[in-house]
Amino acid sequence: MKLLVINGPNLNFLGIREKGIYGTEDYEYLKDLLQNKAKAEGHELEVFQSNYEGAIIDKIQEAYHTKVEGIIINPGAFTHYSYAVRDALASVEIPKIEVHISNVHKREEFRHTSVTAPACTGQIVGLGLKGYLLAMDYLTGRAQPAGF
């Protein structure tokens, strides 16, 4: 299966920023974790990060043209206000899981609203880096949501 992980602003600073919220593992650790799982399960995986909204939109649109079969996205702060990222996600008929390392619902009020989640198949929050692995399991058919 061809998968794409998109990480938004500041995710490249994992292990550096707010360690009490995001953990001590760095971005290279996250990429290796995902690539190792994909390789072990026979999937093709691209991991992409940008601090720029337009680059994220371009990557979502590129996914359509390159026949990506599943997207895992952590839009970072764009989650809460980027209707442009939301519209890009809605424009592609690809299964998409939104992931957040921290439990955004236990944090500042502005983080409680996601404008991007309604354009996604589902959302995983608050499970640390394991949320990415669970999203991959769902997209590859290794896990099913409750009630199905």
Residue pairs with C-beta under 8 A, 6 or more apart in sequence:
1 43
1 44
1 69
1 70
1 139
1 140
2 43
2 44
2 66
2 67
2 68
2 69
2 70
3 38
3 43
3 44
3 45
3 46
3 68
3 69
3 70
3 71
3 72
3 136
3 139
3 140
4 45
4 46
4 48
4 59
4 63
4 68
4 70
4 71
4 72
5 34
5 45
5 46
5 47
5 48
5 71
5 72
5 73
5 132
6 48
6 49
6 56
6 59
6 60
6 71
6 72
6 73
6 74
6 75
7 27
7 47
7 48
7 49
7 50
7 73
7 74
7 76
8 49
8 50
8 51
8 56
8 73
8 74
8 75
8 76
8 77
8 78
8 79
8 85
9 50
9 51
9 76
9 77
9 78
10 17
10 51
10 76
10 77
11 27
11 30
11 49
11 74
11 76
12 27
12 49
12 51
13 27
14 22
14 23
14 25
14 26
14 27
14 29
14 30
14 101
15 22
15 23
15 24
15 25
15 26
15 27
15 29
16 26
21 101
21 102
21 107
22 101
22 102
23 101
23 128
23 129
25 129
27 49
29 129
30 47
30 129
30 132
31 47
33 129
33 132
33 133
34 45
34 47
34 132
34 133
34 136
35 45
35 47
37 133
37 136
38 44
38 45
38 136
39 45
41 140
41 142
43 136
43 140
46 68
48 59
50 56
50 59
53 78
53 82
53 84
53 85
56 75
56 78
56 85
56 88
57 84
57 85
57 88
60 71
60 73
60 85
60 88
60 89
60 91
60 92
61 88
61 91
61 92
63 71
63 92
63 94
64 91
64 92
64 94
68 94
69 94
69 95
69 139
70 94
70 95
70 96
70 97
70 136
70 139
70 140
71 89
71 92
71 94
71 95
71 96
71 97
72 96
72 97
72 99
72 132
72 135
72 136
72 139
73 89
73 96
73 97
73 98
73 99
73 116
73 120
74 98
74 99
74 100
74 101
74 132
75 82
75 85
75 98
75 116
78 85
78 116
79 98
79 100
79 104
79 111
79 114
79 115
79 116
79 117
80 110
80 111
80 113
80 114
80 115
81 115
82 115
82 116
83 115
85 116
86 115
86 116
86 118
86 119
87 119
89 96
89 116
89 119
89 120
90 119
95 121
95 139
96 119
96 120
96 121
97 120
97 121
97 122
97 123
97 124
97 135
97 138
97 139
98 114
98 116
98 117
98 120
98 122
98 123
98 124
99 123
99 124
99 125
99 131
99 132
99 135
100 123
100 124
100 125
100 126
100 131
101 126
101 127
101 128
101 129
101 131
102 125
102 126
103 125
103 126
104 111
104 112
104 114
104 125
104 126
105 111
105 112
105 125
105 126
106 126
114 123
117 123
121 138
122 138
122 145
124 131
124 134
124 135
125 131
127 134
134 143
136 142
137 143
138 144
138 145
